[in-house]
Amino acid sequence: QVQLVESGGGLVQAGGSLRLSCAASGRTISRYCMGWFRQAPGKEREFVAAISRSGGSTIYADSVKGRFTISRDDGKNMAYLQMNSLKPEDTAVYYCTAGFIPGTAVLATSSAYDYWGQGTQVIVSS
């Protein structure tokens, strides 16, 4: 089992930045592909970003490409999401997730992930 706890959310003005952190416990995250999803009020959960087990491959939703950066520090058992140039449409609860995806594959589908955090709220004001 892997337990994931997100932090770093909050209220920020449009154009600002936030860095979300995901602290893992129970097992080393080196075995897992790590991802971030988000869910806005009244909308379905959507993919944001993911990083492969090795860290060599990343993928992003088109809506955040060029603004968000996903990273990982296996030594600290942490994953991160740096969010720059935030927009009001980025307002959502952000979830960290871990999935045992073999090799260098990186997937954007929520069904590929096995463990989820409780989420951290991000609010971007205009």
Salt bridges, closest charged atoms under 4 A:
GLU46 OE2 - ARG38 NE 2.56
ASP62 OD1 - LYS65 NZ 3.08
ASP74 OD1 - ARG72 NE 2.87
ASP90 OD1 - ARG38 NH1 2.92
ASP90 OD2 - ARG67 NH1 2.75
